[in-house]
Amino acid sequence: MARYLDIAAPALLIGQAIGRWGNFVNQELYGPPTNLPWGISIDAAHRYGAFTDLAQYPVERTRFQPDFLYESFLNVIGFIVLVIVARRLQHRLKDGDVFLLYLIW
């Protein structure tokens, strides 16, 4: 079973990276307001907490951190790291080690 989990671990990270883009479509996963050029606009209907105050955070001018994008990038980097570790250290790793690295990542 551990060997099959090792095989699946990199694919799980790619699946998570792609799945995060569903958060963009649904406007679910965003951070605090930002002035950065890659900030995203969130509709009033999809906001939560203090960000629902449209007087303080108007829809036209308020941009939010794209947390989904950051997590997507980290998942792709994790995929690359797992594949490199699995190939370069294959003679030293035991069955299940790549999956454990996935869990740590």
Backbone torsions as a table, in degrees:
resi	resn	phi	psi	omega
1	MET	NA	-40.3	-178.2
2	ALA	-61.6	-37.1	179.2
3	ARG	-63.4	-41.3	178.6
4	TYR	-67.8	-35.2	175.5
5	LEU	-65.8	-36.5	175.7
6	ASP	-61.8	-40.6	179.4
7	ILE	-66.8	-37.6	-176.0
8	ALA	-79.5	-23.2	-172.4
9	ALA	-56.8	-50.0	178.7
10	PRO	-62.4	-37.1	178.9
11	ALA	-65.4	-34.5	177.4
12	LEU	-62.8	-39.9	178.7
13	LEU	-65.6	-40.3	177.0
14	ILE	-65.6	-40.1	176.8
15	GLY	-61.6	-40.2	177.5
16	GLN	-66.6	-39.4	179.3
17	ALA	-62.2	-42.4	178.6
18	ILE	-70.4	-40.5	-179.4
19	GLY	-62.3	-30.3	178.7
20	ARG	-60.8	-28.5	179.6
21	TRP	-68.4	-20.2	171.3
22	GLY	-65.4	-32.3	175.3
23	ASN	-65.1	-33.2	176.3
24	PHE	-67.0	-46.2	-179.3
25	VAL	-61.7	-42.2	-178.7
26	ASN	-85.7	-3.9	-178.1
27	GLN	53.6	50.1	-175.5
28	GLU	-102.2	-41.5	-169.4
29	LEU	-110.6	96.8	179.1
30	TYR	-141.0	157.7	-177.4
31	GLY	-101.4	-156.9	-178.2
32	PRO	-71.8	166.3	177.4
33	PRO	-59.8	150.0	-177.5
34	THR	-147.2	160.0	173.1
35	ASN	-107.2	5.6	-178.8
36	LEU	-66.0	149.1	-176.9
37	PRO	-64.3	-20.4	-180.0
38	TRP	-97.1	14.2	175.5
39	GLY	-63.2	149.9	-178.2
40	ILE	-114.1	151.3	177.4
41	SER	-88.0	137.7	178.4
42	ILE	-120.6	128.1	178.3
43	ASP	-61.5	152.4	-178.7
44	ALA	-60.4	-34.1	-178.6
45	ALA	-67.7	-21.1	-176.8
46	HIS	-103.2	4.6	-179.5
47	ARG	-85.9	158.6	180.0
48	TYR	-137.4	163.2	175.5
49	GLY	62.1	-139.7	-176.8
50	ALA	-67.6	-18.2	-176.9
51	PHE	-76.3	-3.5	177.3
52	THR	-78.9	-11.8	177.5
53	ASP	-75.3	98.8	-175.2
54	LEU	-73.6	-16.1	175.3
55	ALA	-71.3	-38.9	179.7
56	GLN	-85.9	-33.6	-178.5
57	TYR	-125.1	74.7	-178.4
58	PRO	-64.1	144.1	-176.3
59	VAL	-61.9	-38.1	-174.3
60	GLU	-69.1	-30.6	-172.3
61	ARG	-114.8	-9.1	-175.2
62	THR	-96.3	126.1	176.1
63	ARG	-117.2	149.1	-176.1
64	PHE	-120.8	155.8	176.2
65	GLN	-63.2	132.2	178.0
66	PRO	-85.2	77.8	-177.4
67	ASP	-58.9	-33.4	178.2
68	PHE	-60.2	-37.6	-179.2
69	LEU	-67.6	-42.9	178.5
70	TYR	-61.4	-44.4	-179.9
71	GLU	-67.8	-37.0	177.5
72	SER	-61.6	-44.9	177.2
73	PHE	-61.8	-43.3	179.5
74	LEU	-63.5	-35.0	177.6
75	ASN	-68.4	-38.7	177.0
76	VAL	-66.1	-42.2	176.8
77	ILE	-62.5	-41.4	177.1
78	GLY	-61.3	-39.7	175.9
79	PHE	-59.0	-47.4	-179.6
80	ILE	-61.7	-44.2	179.8
81	VAL	-62.2	-45.9	-179.3
82	LEU	-62.4	-42.0	-179.4
83	VAL	-65.8	-43.1	179.3
84	ILE	-63.9	-46.1	179.4
85	VAL	-62.7	-43.9	-178.5
86	ALA	-62.9	-36.9	-178.5
87	ARG	-80.0	-43.2	-175.7
88	ARG	-77.0	-29.8	-176.9
89	LEU	-112.1	22.6	-174.7
90	GLN	-60.4	-29.5	-179.9
91	HIS	-76.8	-17.7	-178.8
92	ARG	-103.0	-17.8	-176.9
93	LEU	-84.8	146.6	174.3
94	LYS	-98.4	164.0	176.8
95	ASP	-58.9	130.7	179.9
96	GLY	99.0	-13.8	-177.9
97	ASP	-67.0	-39.3	179.7
98	VAL	-66.0	-40.5	177.6
99	PHE	-64.4	-38.8	177.2
100	LEU	-64.5	-38.0	175.0
101	LEU	-63.1	-38.4	175.8
102	TYR	-59.7	-46.3	179.7
103	LEU	-62.4	-38.3	178.0
104	ILE	-67.1	-42.6	-179.8
105	TRP	-59.9	NA	NA
